[in-house]
Amino acid sequence: MLKINRPRLASCSVLTLLLGAGHCIAATQSDAQIDALVKAAIGPVMQQQNIPGVAIAITQNGKQHYFNYGVASKEDGKPVSKDTLFEIGSVSKTFTATLAAYAQVSGKLSLSDRASQVWPELKGSAFDHISVLQLGTYTAGGLPLQFPDEADHPEKMLGYYQQWKPVYDAGSHRLYSNPSLGLFGYLAAKSMGQSFDALMENTLLPKLGLKHTYLKVPQDQMSLYAQGYNKDNQPVRVGPGALDSEAYGVKTSAADLLRYVEANMKPAELEEPLPQAIALTHSGYYTVHAMTQGLGWELYNYPVTLDTLLAGNSTEMAMQAYKVQWLNPPKPAQDATWINKTGSTGGFGAYIAFVPAKDIGIVILANKNYPNPDRIKIAHTILSELDR
């Protein structure tokens, strides 16, 4: 039987949501109805995929709801809570993009700069002809999904970039890539004269109001760090690698990640120039099929079908190169936009999605890397029901 452990910070007995420009009122949902909705969506997946623990957080009309299932560790049986720390994998890229956008709006970085302008050690390489923006949108020319094993170390990555040869013309094709987005964040930090980790921990995370989000989990927080499990149900946690902080290194809780979602939905409440930076990450730079590429984030016109989301978050989209259609100038996010990002490490799976115009968003964190389609279906089912 699926066990729910559900503390709540802020809730209400009946939820009412003002929807869209037409000012239609959504059907009210009681707490019990939301409980049943979430449990019905996640329960079968936890059983089928043998997931030890899941934290789901929902924001609707400014109210937060937390649903916690199973255990953070099978070894000690500690239950999942809204404060359990999970690895969020590539959802980290949205934090990296926000820092880069912050550098841009602060006048420290220009996205049109060539990479070798920001990091002179790259001069004479392919990066003389690749822009910071192209790195941030996976269009540098075919950088691979991962660093080769022999280059996956901070001291070896420069040599890898110096000798790397593009497969495509810069800006012509999208190929999802940790070395691409990771270098984007590295260059942003160089432009601000500090290390990436220091800027995240001392500048961006505090300005976002996140107090329980880390690149390296402090010793006094380790008891909250969930144990991840691989496909063979063996315990595993993410290890160090080249640009790991920038590409996939964030560990955070459902409560903090939901605050991050709310900051993205209502950035005007943050200190300047952070609202400008967040708007920049939500801008669309090009399209591939029905997906519009932001900085870190991926955007879809709303309402969006499940099939469209499944295609946009598919293995093919992550592994194959696609010709892109650039939007010139970049297109600000429309009111009716579904914004999302998946993330995985060897032992964790994450997904967040939100629709600012509807004031709804969801965070799904698990201590097992399970298939993306299951995550998308859970989120689409829940948010669609809340937007009825």
Secondary structure, DSSP 8 states (H G I E B T S, - for coil): ---B----SS--SEE--EETTTTEE---EEHHHHHHHHHHHHHHHHHHHT-SEEEEEEEETTEEEEEEEEBS-TTT--B--TT-BEE-GGGHHHHHHHHHHHHHHTTS--TTSBHHHHSGGGTTSGGGS-BHHHHHTT-SS---SS--GGG-STTTHHHHHHH---SS-TTTEE---HHHHHHHHHHHHHHTTS-HHHHIIIIIHHHTT-SS-BSS--GGGGGGB--EE-TTS-EE-----TTHHHHH--EE-HHHHHHHHHHHH-GGGS-TTHHHHHHHHHSEEEEETTEEE-SS-EEEESS--HHHHHHHTSHHHHHS-EE-EEEEEEE---SSEEEEEEEEETTEEEEEEEEGGGTEEEEEEESB---HHHHHHHHHHHHHHHT-
